[in-house]
């Protein structure tokens, strides 16, 4: 099903890092330890990079690798999506699944901070990559798995 999930988000100099972490934690708290996680600090890496104009940007990232945690992620995200976002996801599913069987999602940071799951097309979003595993590699089967999990 899901091999692993990578989640990352950036906090620009004009943003409150704690609010960005809170938005990220919406996903992580509901994934790790089968959705019973209370502290994500041990799961999140942070890296401060320099933006194009010399501004500091803090990158937060996490990898969800254990099967129960990846299942918890999907089980949390799908029911929280609006019917409109589910329909949009269904329409865009073939374009969101690349040749390496990586399914790409972006979620609105502000909505996540407010406890909601909303798809986003912005580059300033919570970036989620879901690696789908099939043996042997089969894009059609990967598409069926994505449909089952998120459609």
KEKE-3310 file (N, C-alpha, C; in steps of 0.2 Angstrom, whole numbers, plus 5000, padded with zeros to 4 digits):
npx = (5004:5005:5022:5030:5028:5031:5032:5032:5036:5037:5043:5042:5051:5042:5032:5025:5034:5029:5016:5016:5022:5012:5002:5008:5008:4995:4994:5004:5002:4990:4994:5006:5010:4998:4989:4988:4998:5006:5017:5027:5040:5051:5050:5051:5062:5071:5077:5087:5087:5093:5084:5081:5083:5091:5084:5079:5073:5064:5064:5053:5052:5046:5046:5035:5035:5032:5020:5007:5007:5007:4995:4986:4988:4982:4969:4965:4966:4958:4943:4942:4942:4934:4919:4921:4935:4938:4932:4940:4952:4950:4948:4961:4970:4977:4987:4994:5000:5016:5028:5036:5028:5024:5013:5007:5003:4996:4993:4983:4991:4986:4973:4975:4981:4970:4964:4958:4957:4962:4964:4978:4984:4995:5013:5017:5014:5008:5018:5015:5021:5017:5023:5019:5018:5020:5022:5026:5032:5019:5010:4996:4990:4995:4988:4975:4976:4979:4966:4958:4963:4962:4952)
npy = (4994:5009:5015:5025:5041:5058:5074:5091:5108:5126:5139:5156:5171:5181:5174:5166:5154:5144:5144:5138:5126:5121:5119:5109:5099:5095:5085:5076:5073:5066:5055:5048:5035:5028:5038:5043:5051:5063:5072:5079:5082:5073:5068:5078:5087:5101:5115:5129:5139:5150:5162:5169:5183:5184:5182:5173:5156:5144:5127:5113:5096:5079:5061:5048:5032:5020:5006:5006:5020:5026:5022:5027:5041:5042:5038:5048:5060:5058:5058:5071:5079:5091:5088:5094:5096:5082:5078:5086:5081:5068:5071:5076:5065:5056:5065:5069:5058:5052:5044:5037:5032:5041:5050:5066:5079:5095:5105:5118:5129:5139:5134:5122:5126:5130:5118:5112:5102:5106:5106:5114:5124:5132:5136:5139:5129:5115:5102:5086:5070:5054:5039:5026:5008:4995:4978:4968:4985:4995:5006:5008:4999:5006:5018:5013:5010:5023:5029:5021:5025:5039:5043)
npz = (5000:5006:5005:5012:5019:5015:5023:5022:5026:5025:5035:5033:5036:5039:5045:5060:5068:5077:5074:5061:5064:5071:5062:5054:5063:5065:5055:5059:5072:5071:5065:5069:5080:5078:5077:5090:5095:5105:5106:5094:5092:5092:5079:5070:5059:5058:5048:5045:5031:5019:5010:4993:4994:5005:5016:5031:5031:5038:5037:5040:5042:5040:5041:5038:5041:5047:5045:5052:5055:5043:5038:5047:5044:5031:5035:5043:5035:5023:5027:5032:5022:5011:5001:4989:4987:4987:4975:4966:4969:4964:4950:4947:4950:4941:4937:4948:4952:4950:4939:4947:4956:4966:4975:4975:4986:4991:5005:5012:5023:5032:5034:5040:5051:5058:5060:5049:5034:5019:5002:4992:4979:4980:4981:4993:5005:5014:5010:5004:5001:4995:4995:4985:4986:4975:4970:4956:4951:4946:4939:4936:4946:4957:4955:4958:4971:4977:4974:4982:4995:4995:4987)
capx = (5000:5010:5028:5031:5025:5036:5028:5037:5033:5042:5041:5046:5053:5036:5028:5026:5036:5025:5010:5018:5023:5005:4999:5011:5007:4989:4994:5008:4998:4985:4997:5011:5007:4991:4985:4988:5004:5005:5022:5030:5047:5056:5049:5052:5068:5071:5083:5086:5090:5093:5080:5084:5084:5094:5079:5079:5067:5064:5060:5051:5051:5045:5044:5030:5037:5029:5014:5001:5006:5004:4987:4983:4988:4977:4962:4964:4965:4952:4937:4942:4942:4928:4917:4924:4942:4938:4931:4946:4958:4949:4950:4968:4973:4982:4993:4997:5004:5021:5031:5040:5023:5024:5007:5009:4997:4998:4988:4983:4994:4981:4967:4978:4982:4963:4961:4954:4961:4960:4969:4980:4989:5000:5019:5018:5009:5011:5019:5015:5022:5015:5026:5014:5022:5017:5027:5031:5030:5013:5007:4989:4989:4996:4982:4969:4978:4977:4959:4955:4965:4960:4946)
capy = (5000:5015:5013:5030:5048:5063:5080:5097:5115:5131:5145:5162:5176:5185:5169:5163:5147:5140:5143:5134:5119:5119:5117:5103:5095:5093:5079:5072:5071:5061:5049:5044:5030:5026:5044:5044:5054:5069:5076:5077:5085:5068:5066:5083:5090:5108:5117:5136:5141:5157:5164:5172:5189:5184:5181:5166:5152:5137:5121:5108:5090:5073:5055:5043:5026:5013:5005:5009:5027:5028:5020:5032:5047:5042:5037:5055:5065:5058:5060:5078:5084:5093:5085:5098:5094:5075:5078:5089:5076:5062:5073:5077:5060:5054:5070:5069:5051:5052:5038:5034:5030:5046:5054:5073:5083:5101:5107:5125:5130:5142:5130:5117:5129:5131:5112:5109:5099:5109:5106:5120:5124:5137:5133:5140:5125:5109:5097:5079:5065:5048:5034:5020:5002:4989:4973:4973:4992:4995:5013:5007:4997:5012:5022:5010:5011:5030:5030:5018:5028:5046:5045)
capz = (5000:5006:5008:5016:5017:5018:5024:5024:5026:5026:5039:5031:5041:5041:5049:5066:5067:5081:5070:5055:5067:5073:5056:5052:5069:5063:5051:5062:5079:5069:5061:5073:5086:5076:5079:5097:5097:5109:5105:5087:5092:5090:5072:5065:5058:5056:5045:5043:5025:5017:5004:4988:4996:5011:5022:5034:5030:5042:5034:5044:5038:5044:5037:5041:5038:5049:5041:5056:5055:5036:5037:5051:5040:5026:5038:5046:5030:5018:5030:5034:5016:5009:4995:4983:4987:4985:4968:4963:4969:4959:4943:4946:4952:4936:4936:4955:4953:4945:4936:4952:4960:4971:4975:4977:4988:4995:5009:5015:5030:5037:5036:5044:5058:5060:5061:5043:5029:5012:4996:4990:4973:4982:4983:5001:5007:5017:5004:5006:4995:4997:4990:4984:4984:4972:4967:4953:4950:4942:4939:4936:4952:4961:4955:4962:4979:4978:4974:4988:5001:4995:4982)
cpx = (5004:5016:5031:5028:5030:5031:5033:5033:5038:5039:5045:5047:5047:5031:5030:5028:5032:5018:5010:5018:5016:5001:5001:5009:5000:4989:4998:5005:4993:4988:5002:5008:5000:4986:4984:4994:5002:5011:5026:5037:5052:5055:5050:5059:5067:5078:5082:5090:5089:5089:5084:5086:5088:5090:5079:5072:5068:5060:5059:5049:5050:5044:5040:5032:5034:5022:5007:5001:5004:4997:4983:4982:4982:4970:4960:4962:4959:4945:4936:4942:4935:4926:4920:4931:4943:4937:4937:4951:4956:4950:4957:4973:4979:4988:4997:5001:5009:5023:5034:5035:5023:5018:5008:5002:5000:4992:4989:4986:4989:4975:4969:4979:4975:4960:4957:4959:4958:4966:4971:4984:4995:5007:5021:5013:5012:5012:5019:5016:5021:5018:5021:5019:5018:5023:5024:5028:5025:5009:4999:4987:4990:4990:4976:4970:4976:4970:4956:4957:4962:4954:4940)
cpy = (5006:5013:5018:5036:5053:5070:5085:5103:5120:5137:5151:5166:5180:5180:5167:5156:5142:5139:5138:5127:5117:5116:5110:5097:5092:5086:5074:5069:5065:5055:5045:5040:5029:5032:5046:5048:5061:5074:5074:5079:5080:5066:5071:5086:5097:5110:5124:5137:5148:5158:5168:5179:5190:5183:5174:5162:5145:5132:5116:5102:5084:5067:5051:5037:5020:5013:5007:5016:5030:5027:5025:5039:5047:5041:5044:5060:5064:5060:5067:5082:5085:5089:5088:5096:5086:5074:5081:5084:5070:5064:5073:5071:5057:5059:5070:5063:5051:5045:5034:5031:5034:5050:5060:5076:5089:5103:5114:5125:5133:5138:5124:5119:5129:5124:5109:5107:5102:5109:5113:5119:5129:5133:5134:5136:5119:5104:5090:5075:5058:5043:5027:5014:4997:4984:4969:4980:4992:5001:5012:5004:5002:5017:5020:5011:5018:5031:5027:5022:5035:5048:5043)
cpz = (5000:5009:5013:5014:5020:5018:5026:5023:5028:5030:5037:5037:5043:5045:5056:5066:5071:5077:5064:5058:5069:5067:5054:5057:5068:5060:5055:5069:5077:5065:5065:5079:5084:5078:5086:5100:5101:5108:5099:5087:5089:5082:5067:5065:5056:5053:5043:5036:5023:5010:4999:4990:5003:5017:5025:5033:5034:5039:5039:5040:5042:5039:5041:5038:5041:5046:5045:5055:5048:5035:5041:5048:5035:5029:5041:5040:5026:5021:5031:5028:5014:5003:4989:4982:4985:4978:4964:4963:4964:4952:4942:4948:4947:4936:4943:4956:4948:4943:4941:4958:4967:4970:4978:4979:4991:4999:5012:5022:5035:5039:5041:5051:5062:5061:5055:5038:5022:5007:4994:4983:4974:4983:4990:5004:5011:5012:5007:5000:4998:4992:4991:4982:4981:4969:4962:4952:4945:4943:4940:4943:4958:4961:4958:4969:4981:4979:4980:4994:5001:4991:4986)
residu = (UNK:UNK:UNK:UNK:UNK:UNK:UNK:UNK:UNK:UNK:UNK:UNK:UNK:UNK:UNK:UNK:UNK:UNK:UNK:UNK:UNK:UNK:UNK:UNK:UNK:UNK:UNK:UNK:UNK:UNK:UNK:UNK:UNK:UNK:UNK:UNK:UNK:UNK:UNK:UNK:UNK:UNK:UNK:UNK:UNK:UNK:UNK:UNK:UNK:UNK:UNK:UNK:UNK:UNK:UNK:UNK:UNK:UNK:UNK:UNK:UNK:UNK:UNK:UNK:UNK:UNK:UNK:UNK:UNK:UNK:UNK:UNK:UNK:UNK:UNK:UNK:UNK:UNK:UNK:UNK:UNK:UNK:UNK:UNK:UNK:UNK:UNK:UNK:UNK:UNK:UNK:UNK:UNK:UNK:UNK:UNK:UNK:UNK:UNK:UNK:UNK:UNK:UNK:UNK:UNK:UNK:UNK:UNK:UNK:UNK:UNK:UNK:UNK:UNK:UNK:UNK:UNK:UNK:UNK:UNK:UNK:UNK:UNK:UNK:UNK:UNK:UNK:UNK:UNK:UNK:UNK:UNK:UNK:UNK:UNK:UNK:UNK:UNK:UNK:UNK:UNK:UNK:UNK:UNK:UNK:UNK:UNK:UNK:UNK:UNK:UNK)
# end
